[in-house]
Amino acid sequence: MKNITLLLASSYVLSISIASAQTAPEAMNMELVAHHALDARPSYQPMPHRYGDRWILFVGHHAGEGVNSLNGDLEGHGTGVLDVTDPANPVYLSHIPAPPWQPEGSISLGTGAQHNMIC
């Protein structure tokens, strides 16, 4: 019984130390220089692409909808487009809304374009 109690206590201490270690941001050879709220859209799979001297970032968004800060319209989450040539000053260029997706005979599953392919 004493061994089981010791094992449980050790597991508890280990889980607390792992959890607290995961709360602090971590970076290796990188630093955060800017942030963009992306109209509070949940984001996934950012894809930077170089066009001449500019770097354009395409950001896929998970399903849902939100107000586009560029035009004030309520739009389905789709793809955010930012100019990140100057990483400290990202510029929100456009939001490409995704059309609603609803398989025939089912309820609406919302919108989204979390998987981007850039050519």
N, C-alpha and C positions, 0 to 999 in steps of 0.2 A: 504494500500500500504506500509505503514511504517513497519508493521509486516512481510510482505512478504520479504521486503528488508533486515530486520534484520535476518530473517530465512535463506535467501540465504547467507548472509555474515557469519553467524554462521556455516552453512554447509561447506562453503569454508574454513574457518579457521580449522574446525574439520578435513576435508579431507587432508589438508596440514600437520597437526600434525600427523595424522595416517600414511600418506605416509612417513614422515621423521622418524617416529618411526620404520617403517619396513625396513629401509635401514641399520640400525645397526645390526650386528650379535648379536644373543642372545643365551645364554647357561645357564643351571641350573645344577650345580654339574658336569660340563663337561668342558674340555678345548681342543682346537685343538692342537695336538702334531705333526702332519705330514699331508702331502697332496701328492697325486699321480695323475699325469695328465691323466693316462689311455689312452695314445695315442690320447688325445683330443676327445675321443668318449663320446657322451652324455650318461649318466648312470642313471639307475633306479633299484630299489629293490636290494640293496646289501644284501647278505646272508652269514653271518659268520658261519663257521662250525668247530668244534673241531675234530682234528685227533691226538690222543695221546696227546703230549705236544705242538702241533702246532695248530694255528688258521689260517684257510684258508678262504679267502673272495672271494665269487663268485659274480660278478657284471654284471647284464644284461645291454645291451646297446640298445638304440633306433635304429630305421632303419637308414641305411646309410652305408658308407664304409670309410675306412681310412687305412693308412700305419701302419703295425704291426712293432713296433720298435725292436722286437726281431728277425725278419727274413727279414725285408725290403719289404715284399709283401703287395700289395693292397688287403685288405680283407673286406668282409662284416662285419658290426658290429655284434657281437655275444655275447660272454661272456668273461669277463676279470677274471683272476685268480691270486690272490695275497696272499703271505704269510704275515699275519699281527700279527704274534706271538710277535714281537717287534713293537708296534704301532707307535713308533717314526721313524721307518725305514721299511716301507712297501716294499716288494720285488715283482716285477711283474714276475710271474712264466710263464704265458701262456695266449694266446688269442685263444679262440675257435671260429673260424668264423662261422657265420650262412649262410646257403645256400640261394641263391636268392629265393624270394617267388613271384610267379606270378600266380594268378588264371587263369584258362583256358579262353582264349579269351579277356584278359584285358592287360593293360600296367603293367610293373613291379612296384611293391610296395616296392622294395628294400629288405633289410635284417634286421635282428634284433632278439634279444632274451631277451627282457626286463623283461619277467616273468620267473624267475628261480625256479626250484624245486630241492632241494638238499637232497639226501638220503644217 
